[in-house]
């Protein structure tokens, strides 16, 4: 006897699952891009503050 679960999956169900997976992937990609942009903007602001003489900002920028 073959798999009992496989015949219950319809073509529409399979297409729906693929669409949902692609949607989740795109949302995750968008959110990660937004977080990366925020990190870059924060780092650039620290660099500007360091350039204008803020010692604390310089420590954060150049700390290793």
Buried (B, 14 or more C-beta within 10 A) or exposed (E): EEEEEEEEEEEEEEEEEEEEEEEEEEEEEEEEEEEEEEEEEEEEEBBEBBEEEBEEBBEBBEEE
